[in-house]
Amino acid sequence: MLSYRHSFHAGNFADVLKHTVLMYVLNYMNRKDKPYCYIDTHAGAGMYRLDSPEANKTGEFMTGIGLLHDIPLQGLLADYTALIRVFNNNSNQLNNYPGSPAIAQHYLRDHDRAQLTELHSSDFKLLSDYIGRQRAIGVLQKDGLEHLIATLPPREKRALVLIDPSYEIKTDYAQVAKTLAAAVQRFSTGTYMIWYPVIKRADTESFISALVKTGIPDMLRLELCVKPDDLERGMTGSGMILVNPPYSLKQEMEGLMPELHQRLVKDAEHRAAPWQVTQLSAEK
Ligand SMILES: C[S@@+](CC[C@H](N)C(=O)[O-])C[C@H]1O[C@@H](n2cnc3c(N)ncnc32)[C@H](O)[C@@H]1O
């Protein structure tokens, strides 16, 4: 029984990092004309209203996109807030927040393809309604990790895979590590992005160790915390692991993280919360 609904969390600090990186990687994929397949294993509802009871119950978007959307920014953060404005009638209003499928759909070209899986029946329906009938975008109510393995290697021989579970069950971490190893074995040249939360530091580090133990080359870790570790119950930070990232991403994120940290960590007492950009395993 799935209880997680992303509508309570859309646009929070974790989405800011995840979607900024997703935007960057999609742009990078588009530099080559050759078609690719975008695979979103845990797609969510696709689009979120920020005036909904769910979004306002937690107010999480106010600690993420709400801190950025209407201020002057430069570089990647300016590109990200411009992207969010596209979904808000090109205004500074913040009524809608795009999920990963909407962001990907924005960048996919006519000859690209997407496979979106979402298991929750309500979010699957919202996602299907949002995407509509599109020949090149498959929306499936299936287990995303199983479907990923069944899909690889893609016929295009180019793919971007986003693995973004809610980690409701502790075994999800082991399942993600196992699936990633199997996926890379089937299709070693794909770009993979795996999201993870920082809730209990020990759990996060054992997940990262499990990923390193797979022996997958060229893994990059990006992590941003908005509160010190284990300060309280709940998520204090989040991160992304990338396999085969764009060669320029590491340097780009080293430039971006200090600014993102400064803009998202408003509480002076939490300024010591860490961020990192770490090469976890060497390139092939
Ligand atoms: C963090 S949300 C996804 C957010 C989305 N990727 C985004 O960035 O906008 C995780 C989603 O995974 C769904 N989910 C949970 N287990 C799943 C599974 N085994 N296969 C596919 N979807 C699953 C949940 O219902 C939830 O909507």
The ligand as an ORCA input file, in Angstrom:
! r2SCAN-3c Opt
* xyz 0 1
  C       9.275     11.174     -5.232
  S       7.847     10.761     -6.140
  C       8.278     11.086     -7.788
  C       8.449     12.522     -8.161
  C       8.801     12.763     -9.593
  N       9.886     11.920    -10.067
  C       9.197     14.208     -9.806
  O      10.399     14.546     -9.753
  O       8.322     15.032    -10.076
  C       7.883      9.016     -6.088
  C       6.698      8.361     -6.809
  O       6.972      6.959     -6.962
  C       5.747      6.258     -6.902
  N       6.094      4.855     -6.650
  C       6.355      4.231     -5.477
  N       6.756      2.965     -5.699
  C       6.788      2.795     -7.040
  C       7.183      1.719     -7.894
  N       7.611      0.546     -7.384
  N       7.112      1.893     -9.233
  C       6.679      3.062     -9.762
  N       6.296      4.120     -8.997
  C       6.356      3.992     -7.656
  C       5.000      6.967     -5.811
  O       3.603      6.720     -5.917
  C       5.369      8.434     -6.072
  O       4.428      9.057     -6.889
*
